[in-house]
Amino acid sequence: MTLTHLAAASANFGRDLDEAYAQITRLVAEARTRDVKLLALPEAALGGYLSTLHTDGDGPDSLPPIIDLDGPELRRVAEIAGDMTVVLGFCEADGGTRYNSAAALTGDGVIGVHRKVHQPLGENLYYEAGSVYETFETPIGRLGMLICYDKAFPEAARALALDGAQVVACISAWPSSRTAGASDIAEDRWTKRFNLFDQARALENQIVWVAANQVGTFGSMRFVANAKIVGPGGDVLATTGTEAGLAIAGVDLDDALATARRSMFHLRDRRPDTYVTEAPVHA
């Protein structure tokens, strides 16, 4: 049995890049002591998320700094990562266009990028939407990435599974409910949805799911944490719960996926000829 140790971080990141580098350095060092080969950090780890998603006020009080794929910010994270594969979120610059993006990188540089496709509430006022789901080879195997609200759409994770993903890293800045929040964040309805989506996406695609999330607060946002590793049977292998920290699990990827798919292989047993791809129009 060959175990690959995977980690997902529950951590708070704001606008200060020097603080972000220091925190990434600490998290990578902690993960390295546990022989972690893949570490997922939250959405917007470099520069922070929007301070609000409310569309009935003045909007965010500031926007994240824009970062080029070949700029010094990601090069610095690559140096910190070394032989570890690190996934993290940032505000990507492409000409004059902003994207809410995730990058996977090692000490050799960026090896994959995902631009968030699904935009909740007023996020589209500040970012353009991505349009592509693709996987790529990494030192730990075939990896796909999603960002936050992307995981609420089964088609997004399914597209990655069909492209050969063994592992999907889904990084988030997932907040608690604004309209009916619970005093105990563990009981918040958006916390429960966050956790349900993680388990469902892993189970229906029979893949390993690595979910990172922000914790604490930023502006009007209160994040639900609950970073976790989910096995291909939908079983939670490790979780931070509502606390900051790392969820770490060792998984034999080839064996875990083969075992999950031995008798019931969801990708093989699909019937795409029967699926409606567009909502019907009713008179």
Backbone as CSV, one residue per row, in Angstrom:
resi,resn,N_x,N_y,N_z,CA_x,CA_y,CA_z,C_x,C_y,C_z
1,MET,0.842,-1.194,0.000,0.000,0.000,0.000,0.877,1.244,0.000
2,THR,0.582,2.157,-0.912,1.327,3.402,-1.009,0.414,4.554,-0.639
3,LEU,0.617,5.124,0.536,-0.237,6.213,0.997,0.295,7.554,0.505
4,THR,-0.614,8.371,-0.009,-0.314,9.758,-0.338,-1.034,10.617,0.686
5,HIS,-0.295,11.423,1.412,-0.915,12.263,2.435,-1.391,13.571,1.814
6,LEU,-2.674,13.845,2.020,-3.340,15.023,1.480,-3.792,15.909,2.631
7,ALA,-3.740,17.215,2.437,-4.135,18.146,3.499,-4.992,19.265,2.938
8,ALA,-5.972,19.679,3.727,-6.823,20.826,3.407,-6.779,21.783,4.584
9,ALA,-6.590,23.056,4.290,-6.439,24.059,5.343,-7.738,24.806,5.593
10,SER,-8.005,25.017,6.861,-9.010,25.968,7.316,-8.223,27.125,7.909
11,ALA,-8.206,28.265,7.211,-7.326,29.365,7.614,-7.933,30.688,7.169
12,ASN,-7.513,31.766,7.833,-8.028,33.096,7.542,-6.968,33.904,6.804
13,PHE,-7.351,34.414,5.636,-6.445,35.228,4.836,-7.126,36.545,4.496
14,GLY,-6.384,37.637,4.654,-6.891,38.961,4.323,-6.082,39.614,3.221
15,ARG,-6.053,40.929,3.213,-5.413,41.678,2.141,-3.882,41.664,2.213
16,ASP,-3.309,41.534,3.399,-1.865,41.694,3.584,-1.111,40.497,3.005
17,LEU,-0.334,40.719,1.946,0.377,39.618,1.301,1.520,39.091,2.161
18,ASP,2.196,39.964,2.898,3.279,39.480,3.759,2.735,38.541,4.830
19,GLU,1.573,38.872,5.391,0.940,37.961,6.350,0.549,36.649,5.685
20,ALA,0.105,36.731,4.435,-0.262,35.516,3.706,0.949,34.622,3.496
21,TYR,2.069,35.200,3.064,3.276,34.395,2.860,3.714,33.731,4.167
22,ALA,3.644,34.490,5.260,4.051,33.929,6.554,3.147,32.770,6.953
23,GLN,1.847,32.925,6.736,0.922,31.860,7.102,1.094,30.645,6.191
24,ILE,1.288,30.878,4.895,1.527,29.769,3.975,2.794,29.018,4.365
25,THR,3.827,29.759,4.739,5.073,29.127,5.174,4.837,28.233,6.379
26,ARG,4.042,28.704,7.349,3.754,27.908,8.545,2.947,26.660,8.197
27,LEU,1.946,26.826,7.338,1.096,25.697,6.996,1.851,24.651,6.185
28,VAL,2.681,25.096,5.269,3.487,24.156,4.485,4.462,23.416,5.396
29,ALA,5.085,24.137,6.320,6.020,23.487,7.245,5.310,22.450,8.112
30,GLU,4.123,22.798,8.614,3.360,21.838,9.413,2.979,20.625,8.586
31,ALA,2.519,20.862,7.361,2.131,19.749,6.488,3.330,18.870,6.168
32,ARG,4.489,19.471,5.976,5.681,18.698,5.622,6.064,17.737,6.742
33,THR,5.838,18.120,7.992,6.153,17.209,9.101,5.273,15.974,9.078
34,ARG,4.136,16.037,8.356,3.211,14.902,8.243,3.326,14.233,6.877
35,ASP,4.391,14.552,6.143,4.656,13.939,4.835,3.552,14.246,3.826
36,VAL,2.942,15.417,3.926,1.876,15.810,3.007,2.467,16.112,1.632
37,LYS,1.824,15.580,0.591,2.268,15.801,-0.784,1.385,16.795,-1.523
38,LEU,0.134,16.952,-1.075,-0.781,17.935,-1.664,-1.425,18.722,-0.539
39,LEU,-1.296,20.048,-0.597,-1.913,20.939,0.388,-2.825,21.916,-0.338
40,ALA,-4.101,21.907,0.030,-5.062,22.870,-0.522,-5.272,23.991,0.488
41,LEU,-5.049,25.219,0.053,-5.299,26.419,0.834,-6.600,27.060,0.347
42,PRO,-7.175,27.984,1.098,-8.500,28.498,0.727,-8.529,29.348,-0.536
43,GLU,-9.734,29.567,-1.018,-10.019,30.591,-2.020,-9.502,31.924,-1.490
44,ALA,-8.902,32.720,-2.393,-8.452,34.071,-2.041,-7.392,34.077,-0.952
45,ALA,-6.534,33.037,-0.929,-5.468,33.008,0.070,-4.462,34.139,-0.143
46,LEU,-4.258,34.521,-1.383,-3.380,35.656,-1.670,-4.231,36.901,-1.900
47,GLY,-4.346,37.738,-0.894,-5.039,39.011,-1.045,-6.442,39.078,-0.501
48,GLY,-6.982,37.945,-0.010,-8.297,37.978,0.618,-9.450,37.996,-0.375
49,TYR,-10.634,37.699,0.167,-11.863,37.628,-0.639,-12.533,39.001,-0.637
50,LEU,-13.701,39.085,-1.215,-14.520,40.285,-1.113,-14.973,40.452,0.336
51,SER,-15.071,41.676,0.791,-15.462,41.910,2.182,-16.966,41.785,2.395
52,THR,-17.726,41.731,1.315,-19.169,41.521,1.403,-19.665,40.984,0.074
53,LEU,-20.760,40.235,0.129,-21.470,39.834,-1.081,-22.843,40.493,-1.138
54,HIS,-23.092,41.447,-0.238,-24.371,42.138,-0.239,-24.456,43.029,-1.474
55,THR,-25.569,43.001,-2.135,-25.755,43.844,-3.316,-26.660,45.034,-3.032
56,ASP,-27.073,45.173,-1.766,-27.988,46.265,-1.425,-27.284,47.381,-0.657
57,GLY,-25.944,47.347,-0.646,-25.190,48.380,0.056,-24.178,49.018,-0.881
58,ASP,-23.031,49.389,-0.325,-22.014,50.076,-1.111,-20.998,49.124,-1.729
59,GLY,-21.178,47.828,-1.542,-20.226,46.876,-2.085,-18.993,46.754,-1.211
60,PRO,-18.008,45.971,-1.648,-16.798,45.765,-0.849,-16.072,47.077,-0.588
61,ASP,-15.432,47.155,0.586,-14.681,48.376,0.890,-13.333,48.396,0.199
62,SER,-12.908,47.257,-0.339,-11.679,47.170,-1.123,-11.742,45.903,-1.938
63,LEU,-10.888,45.806,-2.954,-10.832,44.616,-3.788,-9.468,43.953,-3.624
64,PRO,-9.408,42.642,-3.844,-8.117,41.957,-3.729,-7.120,42.494,-4.744
65,PRO,-5.835,42.445,-4.424,-4.827,42.844,-5.401,-4.837,41.881,-6.583
66,ILE,-4.566,42.398,-7.767,-4.506,41.534,-8.943,-3.104,40.944,-9.062
67,ILE,-3.069,39.677,-9.479,-1.819,38.911,-9.486,-1.677,38.239,-10.842
68,ASP,-0.514,38.399,-11.455,-0.214,37.744,-12.726,0.263,36.321,-12.480
69,LEU,-0.079,35.423,-13.404,0.357,34.038,-13.265,1.873,33.911,-13.207
70,ASP,2.563,34.754,-13.936,4.025,34.679,-13.951,4.662,35.771,-13.084
71,GLY,3.876,36.317,-12.148,4.370,37.396,-11.305,5.108,36.912,-10.070
72,PRO,5.662,37.841,-9.307,6.486,37.475,-8.146,5.696,36.830,-7.016
73,GLU,4.389,37.099,-6.935,3.601,36.558,-5.824,3.520,35.033,-5.897
74,LEU,3.154,34.497,-7.055,3.064,33.041,-7.186,4.450,32.400,-7.204
75,ARG,5.455,33.116,-7.712,6.823,32.572,-7.651,7.259,32.404,-6.203
76,ARG,6.872,33.342,-5.357,7.241,33.220,-3.947,6.555,32.024,-3.302
77,VAL,5.278,31.804,-3.609,4.583,30.641,-3.060,5.215,29.351,-3.586
78,ALA,5.620,29.341,-4.846,6.274,28.167,-5.409,7.559,27.844,-4.649
79,GLU,8.307,28.864,-4.301,9.533,28.642,-3.526,9.212,28.031,-2.165
80,ILE,8.121,28.484,-1.550,7.705,27.936,-0.253,7.270,26.480,-0.419
81,ALA,6.574,26.189,-1.510,6.027,24.847,-1.731,7.109,23.806,-1.915
82,GLY,8.155,24.129,-2.643,9.226,23.165,-2.884,8.704,21.928,-3.598
83,ASP,8.913,20.754,-2.999,8.470,19.512,-3.648,7.022,19.166,-3.342
84,MET,6.334,20.002,-2.589,4.908,19.798,-2.288,4.065,20.465,-3.370
85,THR,2.930,19.859,-3.709,1.962,20.513,-4.592,1.009,21.319,-3.730
86,VAL,0.916,22.612,-4.010,0.066,23.523,-3.236,-0.983,24.122,-4.159
87,VAL,-2.232,24.113,-3.720,-3.335,24.741,-4.437,-3.802,25.937,-3.614
88,LEU,-3.973,27.085,-4.246,-4.447,28.267,-3.512,-5.166,29.209,-4.444
89,GLY,-5.954,30.118,-3.841,-6.754,31.052,-4.603,-6.165,32.445,-4.619
90,PHE,-6.480,33.181,-5.693,-5.972,34.543,-5.857,-6.822,35.249,-6.906
91,CYS,-6.658,36.562,-7.006,-7.340,37.353,-8.019,-6.413,37.469,-9.218
92,GLU,-6.754,36.750,-10.284,-5.877,36.684,-11.455,-6.110,37.872,-12.380
93,ALA,-5.024,38.425,-12.884,-5.100,39.483,-13.876,-4.863,38.899,-15.259
94,ASP,-5.748,39.211,-16.183,-5.552,38.852,-17.581,-5.900,40.081,-18.395
95,GLY,-4.882,40.872,-18.702,-5.137,42.176,-19.292,-5.866,43.036,-18.275
96,GLY,-6.999,43.582,-18.658,-7.792,44.385,-17.728,-8.897,43.609,-17.059
97,THR,-8.844,42.286,-17.152,-9.923,41.441,-16.640,-9.502,40.736,-15.363
98,ARG,-10.405,40.698,-14.377,-10.166,39.992,-13.122,-10.900,38.645,-13.135
99,TYR,-10.209,37.621,-12.638,-10.828,36.319,-12.437,-10.554,35.861,-11.012
100,ASN,-11.522,35.197,-10.427,-11.334,34.517,-9.148,-10.743,33.157,-9.492
101,SER,-9.468,32.976,-9.244,-8.743,31.831,-9.778,-8.097,30.985,-8.697
102,ALA,-7.796,29.748,-9.081,-7.014,28.830,-8.262,-5.820,28.375,-9.080
103,ALA,-4.680,28.251,-8.433,-3.487,27.727,-9.091,-2.962,26.548,-8.299
104,ALA,-2.479,25.549,-9.020,-1.720,24.457,-8.413,-0.272,24.663,-8.812
105,LEU,0.617,24.590,-7.837,2.020,24.847,-8.138,2.936,24.008,-7.256
106,THR,4.144,23.857,-7.728,5.240,23.269,-6.958,6.426,24.221,-7.067
107,GLY,7.557,23.800,-6.553,8.746,24.632,-6.675,9.148,24.911,-8.105
108,ASP,8.653,24.096,-9.034,8.963,24.311,-10.452,8.054,25.342,-11.097
109,GLY,7.013,25.786,-10.388,6.114,26.800,-10.923,4.683,26.325,-11.021
110,VAL,3.853,27.103,-11.708,2.422,26.807,-11.847,2.234,25.634,-12.799
111,ILE,1.439,24.658,-12.378,1.180,23.500,-13.235,-0.290,23.388,-13.650
112,GLY,-1.146,24.235,-13.125,-2.543,24.227,-13.530,-3.277,25.417,-12.943
113,VAL,-4.325,25.878,-13.642,-5.122,27.031,-13.212,-6.595,26.736,-13.465
114,HIS,-7.452,27.162,-12.545,-8.902,27.113,-12.749,-9.480,28.481,-12.445
115,ARG,-10.311,28.970,-13.338,-11.035,30.214,-13.125,-12.460,29.880,-12.704
116,LYS,-12.875,30.414,-11.564,-14.194,30.104,-11.001,-15.287,30.372,-12.026
117,VAL,-16.138,29.385,-12.220,-17.179,29.461,-13.238,-18.484,30.020,-12.664
118,HIS,-18.897,29.501,-11.523,-20.198,29.868,-10.940,-20.007,30.978,-9.908
119,GLN,-20.786,32.043,-10.058,-20.598,33.240,-9.249,-21.826,33.496,-8.382
120,PRO,-21.670,33.442,-7.061,-22.816,33.668,-6.176,-23.127,35.150,-6.008
121,LEU,-24.390,35.430,-5.802,-24.845,36.769,-5.425,-24.204,37.822,-6.323
122,GLY,-23.472,38.792,-5.781,-22.938,39.871,-6.608,-21.503,39.706,-7.028
123,GLU,-20.968,38.491,-6.959,-19.554,38.311,-7.302,-19.261,38.695,-8.754
124,ASN,-20.252,38.541,-9.622,-20.054,38.872,-11.027,-19.816,40.362,-11.258
125,LEU,-20.080,41.181,-10.243,-19.812,42.617,-10.373,-18.318,42.909,-10.316
126,TYR,-17.524,41.958,-9.822,-16.109,42.210,-9.587,-15.189,41.253,-10.337
127,TYR,-15.735,40.114,-10.780,-14.935,39.132,-11.501,-15.675,38.696,-12.768
128,GLU,-14.891,38.378,-13.798,-15.438,37.657,-14.936,-15.526,36.176,-14.576
129,ALA,-16.391,35.455,-15.252,-16.545,34.028,-14.999,-15.633,33.217,-15.906
130,GLY,-15.087,32.142,-15.349,-14.369,31.182,-16.164,-15.349,30.310,-16.932
131,SER,-14.814,29.426,-17.789,-15.691,28.604,-18.627,-15.125,27.220,-18.911
132,VAL,-14.073,26.821,-18.200,-13.367,25.580,-18.537,-13.181,24.731,-17.292
133,TYR,-13.364,23.415,-17.461,-13.009,22.438,-16.432,-11.991,21.494,-17.051
134,GLU,-10.816,21.407,-16.458,-9.823,20.495,-16.995,-8.911,20.001,-15.877
135,THR,-8.372,18.811,-16.077,-7.455,18.217,-15.120,-6.046,18.241,-15.690
136,PHE,-5.089,17.953,-14.839,-3.690,17.977,-15.261,-2.890,17.049,-14.360
137,GLU,-1.748,16.645,-14.863,-0.882,15.750,-14.100,-0.099,16.534,-13.061
138,THR,-0.035,15.973,-11.870,0.758,16.546,-10.783,1.585,15.427,-10.171
139,PRO,2.506,15.746,-9.278,3.277,14.686,-8.631,2.429,13.680,-7.855
140,ILE,1.190,14.047,-7.469,0.371,13.100,-6.705,-0.642,12.371,-7.578
141,GLY,-0.740,12.741,-8.854,-1.707,12.106,-9.741,-2.512,13.137,-10.499
142,ARG,-3.581,12.680,-11.115,-4.412,13.556,-11.952,-5.302,14.407,-11.046
143,LEU,-5.191,15.733,-11.187,-5.843,16.682,-10.284,-6.758,17.620,-11.042
144,GLY,-7.922,17.886,-10.464,-8.805,18.940,-10.941,-9.053,19.927,-9.822
145,MET,-9.468,21.140,-10.174,-9.731,22.177,-9.170,-11.090,22.817,-9.415
146,LEU,-11.759,23.168,-8.325,-12.985,23.965,-8.357,-12.868,25.027,-7.270
147,ILE,-13.727,26.034,-7.365,-13.721,27.106,-6.376,-15.128,27.298,-5.827
148,CYS,-15.296,27.041,-4.534,-16.455,27.412,-3.746,-17.786,27.038,-4.398
149,TYR,-18.530,28.010,-4.906,-19.876,27.790,-5.427,-19.897,26.801,-6.594
150,ASP,-18.752,26.599,-7.249,-18.680,25.600,-8.315,-19.183,24.242,-7.832
151,LYS,-18.947,23.928,-6.542,-19.277,22.577,-6.087,-20.781,22.361,-5.904
152,ALA,-21.567,23.424,-5.980,-23.015,23.268,-5.895,-23.612,22.745,-7.199
153,PHE,-22.787,22.605,-8.222,-23.251,22.181,-9.539,-22.610,20.840,-9.889
154,PRO,-23.403,19.765,-9.887,-22.834,18.433,-10.126,-22.065,18.324,-11.434
155,GLU,-22.476,19.089,-12.437,-21.826,18.999,-13.739,-20.358,19.410,-13.682
156,ALA,-20.012,20.326,-12.784,-18.635,20.811,-12.712,-17.697,19.700,-12.247
157,ALA,-18.033,19.069,-11.135,-17.201,17.979,-10.641,-17.233,16.796,-11.598
158,ARG,-18.389,16.525,-12.220,-18.500,15.415,-13.160,-17.583,15.633,-14.361
159,ALA,-17.498,16.873,-14.837,-16.613,17.166,-15.966,-15.166,16.828,-15.622
160,LEU,-14.754,17.125,-14.405,-13.390,16.808,-13.991,-13.196,15.304,-13.858
161,ALA,-14.182,14.616,-13.298,-14.082,13.161,-13.162,-13.986,12.511,-14.536
162,LEU,-14.761,12.982,-15.502,-14.715,12.426,-16.848,-13.392,12.732,-17.537
163,ASP,-12.711,13.764,-17.081,-11.391,14.105,-17.624,-10.277,13.391,-16.861
164,GLY,-10.650,12.438,-16.022,-9.659,11.586,-15.390,-9.197,11.994,-14.011
165,ALA,-9.880,12.946,-13.369,-9.447,13.385,-12.044,-9.479,12.232,-11.050
166,GLN,-8.382,12.031,-10.338,-8.357,11.148,-9.180,-8.694,11.938,-7.921
167,VAL,-8.215,13.179,-7.907,-8.412,14.079,-6.770,-8.961,15.399,-7.296
168,VAL,-9.943,15.960,-6.598,-10.398,17.322,-6.873,-10.141,18.154,-5.629
169,ALA,-9.436,19.256,-5.806,-9.241,20.231,-4.740,-10.252,21.348,-4.943
170,CYS,-11.165,21.481,-4.006,-12.189,22.524,-4.074,-11.903,23.525,-2.961
171,ILE,-11.487,24.720,-3.340,-11.086,25.722,-2.356,-12.178,26.775,-2.235
172,SER,-12.406,27.249,-1.012,-13.586,28.086,-0.776,-13.319,29.255,0.161
173,ALA,-14.192,30.241,0.033,-14.399,31.273,1.052,-15.905,31.238,1.325
174,TRP,-16.346,30.114,1.878,-17.783,29.814,2.024,-18.284,30.396,3.334
175,PRO,-19.246,31.315,3.271,-19.711,31.985,4.485,-20.908,31.291,5.119
176,SER,-21.195,31.689,6.322,-22.428,31.262,6.984,-23.605,32.020,6.378
177,SER,-24.796,31.581,6.718,-25.998,32.192,6.166,-26.156,33.628,6.653
178,ARG,-26.495,34.499,5.739,-26.720,35.899,6.098,-28.118,36.102,6.662
179,THR,-29.106,35.384,6.124,-30.505,35.682,6.439,-31.067,34.858,7.588
180,ALA,-30.461,33.695,7.852,-30.978,32.857,8.940,-29.820,32.138,9.608
181,GLY,-28.812,32.920,9.991,-27.611,32.349,10.570,-27.855,31.783,11.966
182,ALA,-27.059,30.771,12.313,-27.136,30.166,13.642,-26.005,30.710,14.509
183,SER,-26.257,30.878,15.803,-25.206,31.341,16.705,-24.062,30.334,16.773
184,ASP,-24.398,29.047,16.697,-23.400,27.984,16.629,-23.151,27.696,15.157
185,ILE,-21.955,28.057,14.675,-21.700,27.952,13.244,-21.772,26.515,12.749
186,ALA,-21.548,25.556,13.635,-21.662,24.149,13.248,-23.090,23.797,12.855
187,GLU,-24.056,24.552,13.382,-25.462,24.287,13.091,-26.022,25.199,12.005
188,ASP,-25.179,26.054,11.454,-25.643,26.975,10.414,-26.044,26.192,9.167
189,ARG,-27.091,26.623,8.517,-27.594,25.868,7.364,-26.607,25.876,6.209
190,TRP,-25.811,26.946,6.071,-24.827,26.968,4.996,-23.623,26.089,5.330
191,THR,-23.329,25.906,6.615,-22.302,24.939,7.005,-22.731,23.541,6.589
192,LYS,-23.983,23.221,6.859,-24.491,21.888,6.524,-24.485,21.669,5.017
193,ARG,-24.806,22.687,4.252,-24.790,22.552,2.796,-23.359,22.360,2.288
194,PHE,-22.442,23.124,2.833,-21.028,23.001,2.471,-20.570,21.556,2.632
195,ASN,-20.894,20.960,3.770,-20.468,19.592,4.057,-21.182,18.571,3.183
196,LEU,-22.467,18.769,2.951,-23.214,17.857,2.085,-22.669,17.850,0.661
197,PHE,-22.380,19.033,0.130,-21.839,19.103,-1.223,-20.518,18.345,-1.323
198,ASP,-19.638,18.518,-0.328,-18.342,17.837,-0.365,-18.518,16.327,-0.449
199,GLN,-19.373,15.780,0.398,-19.548,14.338,0.423,-20.254,13.837,-0.834
200,ALA,-21.249,14.570,-1.301,-21.986,14.144,-2.495,-21.097,14.146,-3.728
201,ARG,-20.293,15.203,-3.911,-19.446,15.283,-5.097,-18.400,14.166,-5.103
202,ALA,-17.849,13.824,-3.943,-16.885,12.720,-3.876,-17.566,11.403,-4.201
203,LEU,-18.722,11.159,-3.596,-19.408,9.881,-3.748,-19.919,9.671,-5.164
204,GLU,-20.573,10.666,-5.738,-21.187,10.447,-7.044,-20.149,10.256,-8.145
205,ASN,-18.944,10.810,-7.934,-17.880,10.666,-8.929,-16.825,9.643,-8.532
206,GLN,-16.917,9.128,-7.313,-15.980,8.130,-6.789,-14.537,8.612,-6.949
207,ILE,-14.304,9.808,-6.396,-13.002,10.447,-6.406,-12.656,10.872,-4.985
208,VAL,-11.419,11.304,-4.785,-11.008,11.870,-3.502,-11.194,13.385,-3.582
209,TRP,-11.824,13.931,-2.557,-12.215,15.346,-2.543,-11.459,16.048,-1.421
210,VAL,-10.752,17.109,-1.770,-9.953,17.872,-0.804,-10.539,19.273,-0.740
211,ALA,-11.176,19.615,0.377,-11.924,20.872,0.500,-11.272,21.794,1.516
212,ALA,-10.738,22.918,1.048,-10.187,23.946,1.928,-11.202,25.072,2.069
213,ASN,-11.110,25.831,3.168,-12.041,26.946,3.349,-11.429,28.000,4.260
214,GLN,-11.918,29.213,4.098,-11.559,30.282,5.023,-12.252,30.041,6.373
215,VAL,-11.677,30.634,7.408,-12.236,30.550,8.751,-12.239,31.958,9.352
216,GLY,-13.060,32.179,10.353,-13.094,33.495,10.992,-13.938,34.472,10.187
217,THR,-13.557,35.733,10.220,-14.347,36.761,9.555,-13.481,37.635,8.671
218,PHE,-14.136,38.274,7.706,-13.493,39.283,6.871,-14.598,40.206,6.394
219,GLY,-14.522,41.492,6.753,-15.612,42.402,6.440,-16.893,41.894,7.074
220,SER,-17.953,41.793,6.285,-19.226,41.286,6.809,-19.330,39.772,6.691
221,MET,-18.292,39.128,6.177,-18.331,37.690,5.931,-17.869,36.918,7.167
222,ARG,-18.593,35.846,7.469,-18.250,34.923,8.552,-18.170,33.526,7.930
223,PHE,-16.982,32.950,7.936,-16.738,31.730,7.185,-16.956,30.485,8.039
224,VAL,-17.314,29.372,7.376,-17.745,28.187,8.113,-16.634,27.161,8.355
225,ALA,-15.426,27.406,7.837,-14.300,26.485,8.044,-14.632,25.097,7.470
226,ASN,-14.504,24.032,8.271,-14.836,22.670,7.849,-14.019,22.180,6.654
227,ALA,-12.718,22.489,6.662,-11.822,21.868,5.688,-11.828,20.361,5.927
228,LYS,-11.711,19.599,4.832,-11.833,18.148,4.999,-11.243,17.386,3.833
229,ILE,-10.994,16.106,4.073,-10.659,15.135,3.036,-11.796,14.123,3.002
230,VAL,-12.357,13.885,1.812,-13.457,12.935,1.653,-13.010,11.832,0.705
231,GLY,-13.246,10.580,1.101,-12.904,9.449,0.262,-13.916,9.224,-0.843
232,PRO,-13.598,8.335,-1.792,-14.476,8.106,-2.942,-15.791,7.420,-2.594
233,GLY,-15.950,6.976,-1.356,-17.238,6.452,-0.905,-18.069,7.493,-0.184
234,GLY,-17.601,8.739,-0.175,-18.318,9.810,0.503,-18.025,9.894,1.987
235,ASP,-17.054,9.117,2.460,-16.708,9.090,3.880,-15.696,10.188,4.196
236,VAL,-15.950,10.937,5.257,-15.039,12.007,5.677,-13.849,11.372,6.398
237,LEU,-12.673,11.513,5.813,-11.469,10.897,6.359,-10.793,11.786,7.394
238,ALA,-10.963,13.091,7.259,-10.386,14.042,8.213,-11.094,15.370,8.042
239,THR,-11.277,16.105,9.140,-11.919,17.420,9.071,-11.395,18.315,10.182
240,THR,-11.406,19.606,9.904,-11.046,20.584,10.939,-12.265,20.990,11.753
241,GLY,-13.478,20.571,11.329,-14.660,21.113,11.969,-14.691,22.618,11.795
242,THR,-15.138,23.325,12.787,-15.265,24.785,12.667,-14.000,25.527,13.086
243,GLU,-12.931,24.792,13.351,-11.695,25.405,13.835,-10.708,25.630,12.695
244,ALA,-9.710,26.473,12.944,-8.583,26.629,12.029,-7.666,25.415,12.163
245,GLY,-6.948,25.123,11.097,-5.995,24.022,11.161,-5.937,23.268,9.855
246,LEU,-5.341,22.076,9.907,-5.196,21.220,8.739,-5.957,19.918,8.941
247,ALA,-6.721,19.529,7.941,-7.298,18.184,7.886,-6.359,17.350,7.022
248,ILE,-5.829,16.270,7.570,-4.811,15.472,6.873,-5.231,14.008,6.878
249,ALA,-5.111,13.378,5.715,-5.408,11.953,5.609,-4.455,11.318,4.607
250,GLY,-4.057,10.083,4.896,-3.261,9.305,3.961,-4.165,8.397,3.146
251,VAL,-4.038,8.456,1.835,-4.902,7.692,0.934,-4.039,6.987,-0.109
252,ASP,-4.291,5.692,-0.312,-3.726,4.989,-1.460,-4.676,5.264,-2.626
253,LEU,-4.326,6.218,-3.464,-5.269,6.724,-4.460,-5.724,5.638,-5.433
254,ASP,-4.789,4.885,-5.984,-5.169,3.863,-6.950,-6.076,2.817,-6.313
255,ASP,-5.715,2.366,-5.117,-6.500,1.338,-4.453,-7.870,1.865,-4.028
256,ALA,-7.908,3.092,-3.508,-9.176,3.657,-3.038,-10.166,3.814,-4.180
257,LEU,-9.697,4.318,-5.316,-10.606,4.495,-6.448,-11.011,3.156,-7.031
258,ALA,-10.079,2.222,-7.134,-10.411,0.908,-7.685,-11.417,0.178,-6.804
259,THR,-11.242,0.277,-5.490,-12.170,-0.377,-4.567,-13.561,0.221,-4.673
260,ALA,-13.640,1.559,-4.735,-14.943,2.223,-4.823,-15.664,1.862,-6.117
261,ARG,-14.897,1.615,-7.183,-15.484,1.401,-8.506,-15.564,-0.078,-8.888
262,ARG,-15.271,-0.954,-7.945,-15.157,-2.379,-8.274,-16.486,-2.976,-8.744
263,SER,-17.561,-2.687,-8.037,-18.838,-3.288,-8.412,-19.800,-2.276,-9.020
264,MET,-19.782,-1.057,-8.499,-20.651,-0.004,-9.049,-19.768,1.167,-9.462
265,PHE,-19.658,1.351,-10.775,-18.777,2.389,-11.315,-19.679,3.460,-11.934
266,HIS,-19.857,4.556,-11.203,-20.833,5.562,-11.599,-20.524,6.200,-12.942
267,LEU,-19.250,6.389,-13.251,-18.921,7.008,-14.535,-19.214,6.049,-15.687
268,ARG,-18.907,4.795,-15.515,-19.175,3.787,-16.551,-20.673,3.599,-16.782
269,ASP,-21.450,3.669,-15.705,-22.871,3.332,-15.783,-23.768,4.511,-16.140
270,ARG,-23.183,5.627,-16.499,-23.989,6.786,-16.905,-24.804,6.467,-18.164
271,ARG,-25.906,7.196,-18.334,-26.732,7.098,-19.543,-26.952,8.503,-20.107
272,PRO,-25.891,9.106,-20.653,-26.014,10.500,-21.095,-27.045,10.708,-22.189
273,ASP,-27.381,9.638,-22.930,-28.392,9.789,-23.973,-29.776,10.076,-23.407
274,THR,-29.956,9.814,-22.102,-31.269,10.041,-21.478,-31.344,11.359,-20.715
275,TYR,-30.247,12.068,-20.616,-30.219,13.253,-19.759,-30.628,14.504,-20.534
276,VAL,-31.437,15.314,-19.911,-31.820,16.598,-20.479,-30.727,17.613,-20.148
277,THR,-30.154,18.239,-21.152,-29.083,19.206,-20.922,-29.580,20.642,-20.858
278,GLU,-30.792,20.874,-21.353,-31.384,22.204,-21.278,-32.762,22.075,-20.621
279,ALA,-33.120,23.065,-19.814,-34.430,23.046,-19.176,-35.528,23.126,-20.228
280,PRO,-36.544,22.260,-20.151,-37.623,22.320,-21.137,-38.437,23.601,-20.990
281,VAL,-38.953,24.062,-22.099,-39.808,25.262,-22.101,-41.255,24.784,-22.076
282,HIS,-41.991,25.190,-21.060,-43.395,24.790,-20.945,-44.297,25.935,-21.386
283,ALA,-45.325,25.564,-22.098,-46.284,26.592,-22.565,-47.074,27.120,-21.390
